[in-house]
Amino acid sequence: MLILQAFLLGLVQGLTEFIPVSSSGHLQAVPFLLGWESASLAFDVALHVGTLLAVVASFHADLTAMARGLLRPSDAAPSARGARRLVGMLAVASLPAAAVGLLARDAIGAAFDEPLAVAAFLGVTGVLLWAAERRRARLGTVERPVADVAAVGAELDAFPWSRVLGVGAAQALAVLPGISRSGATIAAGMALGLSRGAAARLSFLMLLPVTVGAAAVTLPDLGTVEPGTLAFGPAGIAVGVAVSAVSGYLAIRFLLNLVARRSLLVFARYVVALGVLLAAVAVAGG
């Protein structure tokens, strides 16, 4: 049974990390609604490592360019300068989440155990997505598909550092279960002037440093079974991570342009509806 649960949770993580509906919220809501014990925070982070592998596989060209730019600091070609700037953007954008995660780790862990808190944060995600679409309509932003690497790269090259930090602050909100990391960062990028395509590409790349940091802090706890959580063994953890990686890779390929081109309002309605359902079940069961 635990293997099946690990499989399903890995699938949930892979499919929900890259659309703005909160993978962490789903990882708490699904066990609660199905009557399972919840998974530990360390297991949730392990599943995020699976989607990290999906990002590496999907954006290997970007990562290779960034590595080449760092190893050749004297290379003055525009592509090399852009790659080095993107490395700097990811570092700066990761600072707020790193600070919040380290300073408020216990409070964040407690929030994962409260279905009503998760439901409320899902509602926050809905508000963020709705506000981003309203802001985009006022700005009249020109949309670019994520596949247009040159145009998206030029857009990110011109993005001011102060606004990069603003997107990072939005990512810091997503340490709370129910606030979508991709939703908060895409919404912030759009609100600060990026097209959906550029905001989505930056958001997905931002997953790399924040997941590596969370894994370094949390994964040592995988061997400790917390009271009231699913006791996944090595086989269950391996299954969850593998399924998360494969489903995440497929989700990126299918959903990247969807997120970039389609209004976020459909996702806003979905997370609000899920939050209402989760709150109703929690109140009825309490």
Backbone torsions as a table, in degrees:
resi	resn	phi	psi	omega
1	MET	NA	-40.7	-179.7
2	LEU	-64.1	-35.2	178.0
3	ILE	-63.9	-42.7	178.0
4	LEU	-62.9	-42.4	179.0
5	GLN	-64.6	-40.8	177.4
6	ALA	-62.2	-41.0	178.0
7	PHE	-60.6	-48.8	-177.5
8	LEU	-66.1	-39.7	179.2
9	LEU	-68.4	-36.3	175.0
10	GLY	-63.4	-39.8	177.9
11	LEU	-65.0	-43.4	178.3
12	VAL	-60.1	-46.4	179.9
13	GLN	-60.4	-48.0	-177.3
14	GLY	-63.0	-37.2	-176.4
15	LEU	-81.7	-24.2	-174.1
16	THR	-104.4	-9.4	-179.1
17	GLU	-67.3	-33.0	-169.3
18	PHE	-105.2	3.7	167.5
19	ILE	-117.9	151.7	-169.5
20	PRO	-79.0	63.2	-179.0
21	VAL	-126.4	4.0	176.7
22	SER	75.0	98.4	175.7
23	SER	-66.3	-39.0	-179.7
24	SER	-64.9	-38.4	176.8
25	GLY	-63.0	-41.3	178.6
26	HIS	-68.2	-36.1	179.8
27	LEU	-67.2	-21.7	173.9
28	GLN	-92.5	-38.5	-176.3
29	ALA	-70.1	-42.2	-176.0
30	VAL	-61.6	-51.5	177.2
31	PRO	-59.8	-39.1	-178.3
32	PHE	-64.7	-45.8	-177.7
33	LEU	-69.7	-27.2	179.5
34	LEU	-91.7	-1.4	178.0
35	GLY	78.7	19.2	176.4
36	TRP	-87.4	162.4	163.6
37	GLU	-68.2	154.2	-179.2
38	SER	-77.6	160.7	173.7
39	ALA	-84.4	153.9	179.5
40	SER	-72.3	159.2	177.1
41	LEU	-59.9	-37.4	179.4
42	ALA	-63.6	-38.6	178.5
43	PHE	-68.3	-38.4	175.8
44	ASP	-58.3	-44.0	179.6
45	VAL	-65.6	-37.3	176.9
46	ALA	-59.9	-40.5	176.9
47	LEU	-64.9	-34.6	176.3
48	HIS	-65.4	-30.9	175.5
49	VAL	-62.8	-35.4	175.8
50	GLY	-60.0	-45.5	178.9
51	THR	-72.1	-24.8	172.3
52	LEU	-61.0	-42.6	177.2
53	LEU	-62.6	-35.6	177.9
54	ALA	-64.4	-40.0	178.0
55	VAL	-64.6	-43.9	179.7
56	VAL	-59.3	-43.9	-179.7
57	ALA	-67.0	-37.9	-175.5
58	SER	-79.0	-31.1	-175.1
59	PHE	-116.5	32.2	-177.1
60	HIS	-61.4	-31.5	179.0
61	ALA	-65.3	-43.1	177.6
62	ASP	-63.1	-43.9	-177.7
63	LEU	-66.5	-38.3	176.7
64	THR	-63.7	-42.2	179.2
65	ALA	-64.1	-39.7	178.7
66	MET	-65.9	-42.2	178.6
67	ALA	-64.2	-42.6	179.9
68	ARG	-64.3	-39.1	179.4
69	GLY	-65.0	-38.0	178.7
70	LEU	-70.3	-37.1	-178.0
71	LEU	-76.6	-17.2	179.0
72	ARG	-123.9	68.5	-175.7
73	PRO	-62.3	-19.6	-179.2
74	SER	-85.6	-7.8	-179.5
75	ASP	-69.8	116.4	-175.7
76	ALA	-98.1	7.5	179.0
77	ALA	-62.2	144.7	-179.4
78	PRO	-54.8	-37.7	-179.6
79	SER	-65.9	-38.6	179.2
80	ALA	-68.9	-41.7	177.9
81	ARG	-63.6	-41.2	178.3
82	GLY	-63.7	-38.7	179.5
83	ALA	-65.7	-42.1	178.8
84	ARG	-66.6	-37.3	178.4
85	ARG	-66.4	-36.5	178.8
86	LEU	-64.8	-37.8	175.1
87	VAL	-59.5	-45.6	178.8
88	GLY	-62.9	-38.4	179.0
89	MET	-62.7	-42.9	-179.6
90	LEU	-65.7	-37.4	179.3
91	ALA	-65.9	-47.4	-179.0
92	VAL	-64.5	-42.2	-177.8
93	ALA	-67.5	-20.8	-178.6
94	SER	-84.7	-16.3	-173.6
95	LEU	-61.3	-47.2	-178.6
96	PRO	-61.1	-43.2	-179.5
97	ALA	-65.4	-37.8	178.9
98	ALA	-63.5	-43.2	-179.2
99	ALA	-65.0	-46.5	-179.2
100	VAL	-64.9	-42.6	-179.0
101	GLY	-62.0	-38.7	-178.9
102	LEU	-76.6	-37.7	-174.6
103	LEU	-82.9	-25.3	-174.2
104	ALA	-124.7	31.7	-175.0
105	ARG	-59.6	-44.1	-177.4
106	ASP	-66.0	-42.9	-179.9
107	ALA	-65.1	-36.9	178.6
108	ILE	-65.7	-44.4	178.5
109	GLY	-59.5	-38.8	179.2
110	ALA	-65.2	-36.8	-179.0
111	ALA	-63.6	-30.0	179.7
112	PHE	-66.1	-19.2	-178.0
113	ASP	-94.1	2.7	-175.2
114	GLU	-115.6	101.3	-179.4
115	PRO	-56.3	-36.9	180.0
116	LEU	-67.0	-34.9	176.5
117	ALA	-66.2	-42.6	177.7
118	VAL	-60.8	-43.3	179.4
119	ALA	-60.9	-42.5	179.5
120	ALA	-64.5	-41.3	-179.1
121	PHE	-70.0	-30.2	172.0
122	LEU	-61.6	-39.2	175.6
123	GLY	-62.8	-37.7	176.9
124	VAL	-61.7	-42.1	177.5
125	THR	-58.5	-43.8	178.0
126	GLY	-59.4	-42.4	178.8
127	VAL	-64.3	-42.1	179.3
128	LEU	-60.4	-44.1	-178.9
129	LEU	-66.8	-42.3	178.1
130	TRP	-61.8	-44.4	-179.2
131	ALA	-64.7	-36.9	179.9
132	ALA	-64.5	-41.0	178.8
133	GLU	-67.3	-39.0	176.9
134	ARG	-62.9	-43.3	179.8
135	ARG	-64.6	-42.2	179.7
136	ARG	-61.6	-40.7	-179.9
137	ALA	-62.8	-37.9	179.1
138	ARG	-70.5	-36.7	-179.0
139	LEU	-75.1	-26.2	-176.3
140	GLY	65.4	40.7	-175.7
141	THR	-62.9	136.4	175.5
142	VAL	-78.1	124.8	-176.9
143	GLU	-85.1	144.2	175.8
144	ARG	-132.8	136.0	176.7
145	PRO	-67.8	148.0	179.9
146	VAL	-59.2	-31.9	-178.0
147	ALA	-66.6	-18.9	177.2
148	ASP	-80.0	77.6	-171.3
149	VAL	-60.1	-40.1	-177.0
150	ALA	-64.5	-47.0	-178.5
151	ALA	-67.1	-42.8	179.0
152	VAL	-65.3	-40.7	177.8
153	GLY	-61.8	-42.7	178.6
154	ALA	-64.1	-37.8	178.9
155	GLU	-64.6	-43.1	178.9
156	LEU	-68.9	-34.9	178.1
157	ASP	-60.4	-32.9	-177.0
158	ALA	-91.3	0.0	-176.7
159	PHE	-75.7	122.1	-176.0
160	PRO	-63.4	149.3	-177.9
161	TRP	-62.4	-35.6	180.0
162	SER	-63.5	-33.9	179.1
163	ARG	-76.4	-31.2	173.1
164	VAL	-58.5	-43.9	178.7
165	LEU	-64.2	-33.7	176.7
166	GLY	-63.9	-41.4	175.9
167	VAL	-64.5	-37.8	176.7
168	GLY	-63.1	-37.9	177.4
169	ALA	-63.8	-36.9	176.8
170	ALA	-64.8	-38.7	177.8
171	GLN	-63.6	-33.3	179.3
172	ALA	-62.4	-31.4	177.1
173	LEU	-62.6	-28.9	-172.4
174	ALA	-79.7	4.5	171.1
175	VAL	-71.6	-14.1	178.4
176	LEU	-88.3	135.5	-177.5
177	PRO	-67.2	127.6	-179.1
178	GLY	109.0	-22.9	174.3
179	ILE	-91.7	116.3	-175.8
180	SER	-69.9	126.5	177.9
181	ARG	-65.0	-48.6	179.3
182	SER	-66.3	-38.6	179.4
183	GLY	-64.0	-45.8	-178.6
184	ALA	-65.6	-41.9	-176.8
185	THR	-75.1	-39.1	176.1
186	ILE	-65.3	-42.4	178.6
187	ALA	-61.6	-43.7	179.5
188	ALA	-65.2	-43.2	178.9
189	GLY	-60.6	-42.7	178.3
190	MET	-65.6	-42.4	-179.6
191	ALA	-63.9	-27.8	-178.8
192	LEU	-94.6	8.3	170.6
193	GLY	111.6	-3.7	179.3
194	LEU	-79.7	150.9	170.2
195	SER	-69.9	164.0	178.0
196	ARG	-58.4	-40.7	-178.5
197	GLY	-61.4	-47.2	179.3
198	ALA	-67.9	-40.0	179.4
199	ALA	-64.5	-39.6	179.5
200	ALA	-67.0	-43.1	-179.3
201	ARG	-63.9	-44.5	177.5
202	LEU	-62.4	-42.6	-179.0
203	SER	-59.7	-46.5	-176.5
204	PHE	-67.8	-37.7	177.9
205	LEU	-69.4	-30.3	178.5
206	MET	-65.8	-17.3	177.4
207	LEU	-62.2	-30.4	-173.2
208	LEU	-60.2	-62.5	-175.5
209	PRO	-66.5	-37.2	-176.4
210	VAL	-69.7	-34.5	178.3
211	THR	-72.4	-39.8	176.9
212	VAL	-60.1	-43.1	179.4
213	GLY	-65.0	-45.4	179.7
214	ALA	-63.9	-37.6	179.7
215	ALA	-65.7	-41.2	-179.2
216	ALA	-62.5	-34.7	-177.8
217	VAL	-83.0	-35.8	-167.2
218	THR	-102.3	-36.3	-172.2
219	LEU	-60.3	-28.6	174.4
220	PRO	-57.4	-19.6	179.6
221	ASP	-82.4	-2.7	-177.8
222	LEU	-60.4	-30.6	-179.1
223	GLY	-77.0	-8.0	-179.6
224	THR	-106.2	119.8	-179.9
225	VAL	-86.1	116.9	179.4
226	GLU	-77.9	146.4	177.5
227	PRO	-57.2	134.8	177.6
228	GLY	78.9	13.5	178.5
229	THR	-120.3	159.6	179.9
230	LEU	-67.7	132.8	-176.0
231	ALA	-91.5	72.6	-179.8
232	PHE	-71.6	131.7	173.6
233	GLY	-90.0	-175.6	-179.0
234	PRO	-55.9	-39.7	-179.0
235	ALA	-65.6	-43.6	178.7
236	GLY	-63.9	-41.3	178.6
237	ILE	-63.3	-44.3	-179.9
238	ALA	-62.1	-42.6	179.1
239	VAL	-63.5	-46.6	-179.0
240	GLY	-60.6	-45.3	-179.2
241	VAL	-65.6	-43.1	-179.2
242	ALA	-63.5	-45.2	-179.9
243	VAL	-66.1	-39.5	177.3
244	SER	-60.7	-42.1	-179.0
245	ALA	-65.6	-47.7	-176.7
246	VAL	-68.1	-47.3	-179.3
247	SER	-67.9	-33.8	176.6
248	GLY	-64.8	-41.7	178.6
249	TYR	-62.0	-45.3	179.0
250	LEU	-65.3	-37.1	179.8
251	ALA	-65.2	-40.3	178.3
252	ILE	-60.4	-47.6	-177.0
253	ARG	-61.3	-37.1	-176.1
254	PHE	-86.1	-35.9	-166.5
255	LEU	-101.7	-13.8	-174.5
256	LEU	-58.6	-51.1	179.5
257	ASN	-71.3	-28.5	176.8
258	LEU	-63.0	-47.3	179.4
259	VAL	-63.5	-36.3	-176.6
260	ALA	-72.6	-29.2	-171.9
261	ARG	-104.8	-28.7	-172.6
262	ARG	-93.8	146.3	176.6
263	SER	-55.8	141.2	180.0
264	LEU	-78.6	-4.6	-175.9
265	LEU	-64.4	-32.2	178.6
266	VAL	-63.5	-37.3	177.8
267	PHE	-72.2	-35.2	177.8
268	ALA	-61.3	-44.3	179.8
269	ARG	-64.0	-39.5	-177.9
270	TYR	-64.2	-48.0	-176.3
271	VAL	-68.5	-33.2	176.3
272	VAL	-65.7	-43.0	178.5
273	ALA	-62.8	-42.0	178.4
274	LEU	-64.3	-40.4	178.5
275	GLY	-62.5	-41.7	178.8
276	VAL	-64.2	-43.5	178.6
277	LEU	-61.9	-45.4	-178.6
278	LEU	-63.3	-42.4	179.3
279	ALA	-65.1	-41.1	-179.6
280	ALA	-62.5	-44.6	179.6
281	VAL	-65.8	-40.1	180.0
282	ALA	-64.2	-43.0	179.7
283	VAL	-68.0	-42.0	-179.8
284	ALA	-65.4	-35.4	-179.5
285	GLY	-82.0	-17.3	-178.4
286	GLY	-85.5	NA	NA
